Amino acid sequence: MQNKLEMMRIFCVAAESRNFKEAATQLGISPQLVTRAIKELEEQRGEILFYRSTRQIKITADGERLAKQARFAVGSIDALFVKDTKEKRDEMRGTVRLTVSSVLGRKLVVPALAEFATRYPDIVVDCVLTDSHSDVIDERIDIGIRFGFLPDNRYVARELAKVNFYSVGTPELIDKVGMPKKIIDLDKYPLTALVDHKTGRYWPWTFTESRSFTPSKPRFITDDLEAEFQAILAGVGFGHMPGFLVLPWLRSGKLIQILHEETSPVWRLYLYRPQRGPTPLRIRALFDYLAEVLGHIEN
C-alpha cells in the first residue's frame, strides 16, 4: 500500500500523537490511512509498535527504538531535498538577465516588473530590449521571451499565449483612400513596413494557407514595431499588427480591421531558459512570475 519512506513518515508522526486521528490531522490524510500504514509496518517487522485502546495509543518499547531510528532516517532523506536556508537566501539575491522584444518589453514586461521588485527586493533584473533573436546560451542570458518556434531542446520552454495578427487602419484613412478588401489590392494603398534586423528586408504580412504579402512601396518604414504602430494610429498607412497592441483600439473604434475574409496564422509566445544545470532560485522566481503575468496578454 505505502512506499516505505511514506510509511515511516506516518509512523514518526503517530509516535508523537495521542491517537491515530490526531496523527491523520497533522498529516492531512484519513485516520484509516494511518491505521493501515501502521498495521502494514507492524506486519513487515513482525512486532507490535503501539498498544491501542478506544481513545488513545501508546507506543511500545520496540516502537520507541524504531521511532528514534526512523526520525533520523526520514530527516536525513528530507534534508537531501531541502536547500540550506542561507543557500536559499543567497540564491534569491543577485542579477537575472532577461531578453525580450522592444515593444513587448515596454508595453507589458517592464510595467509588470514593479510588482516583482516588491516581492523580491534583492533580485536585480537586467532587461535587454531587442528585436533581434538573442542566443541566450552564448550571451549568458538567463530568460528569454520570443514569438515563434524554439528550434532545439537546449531550452526549458513554456508557451505563454497564442497571439493573433490583424490588418488594420484608422477610420480617417479609410474615409480618405477606401478600404482594402483583398490581399492582391494592398499595394494600391498606403502601407507601413517593418524591417527585419537579420535580413534587412520587410517583414511579410502572413495569412493562412501559407500565403503572405510584402509591401513593395510602403509609405512608412521603420525597424521598431511600436513606431510602426504609432504611424498606423496616426493614419499614415495600413499595417499588420499583433493583437496585444491593436485589440484595445479595435474595440474603441480608433482602428478598423481590413481584409475581413482573411485570417492570419496564430503566433505562439514562448518564455524560455537554457538547460545548463541546477537553476538558481532567483531565475525560477522570475520565470514563474512572468508565466503568471503574461499568460493572457491578448486580453
Secondary structure by P-SEA (a helix, b strand, c coil): cccaaaaaaaaaaaaacccaaaaaaaacccaaaaaaaaaaaaaaacccccccccccccccaaaaaaaaaaaaaaaaaaaaacccaaaaaaaabbbbbbbbcaaaaaccccccaaaaaaacccccccccccccccccccccccbbbbccccccccccccccbbbbbbbcccaaaaaaccccccccccccccbbbbbcccccccccccccccccccccccccccccaaaaaaaaaaccbbbbbcccccaaaaaacccccccccccccbbbbbbbbcccccccaaaaaaaaaaaaaaccccc
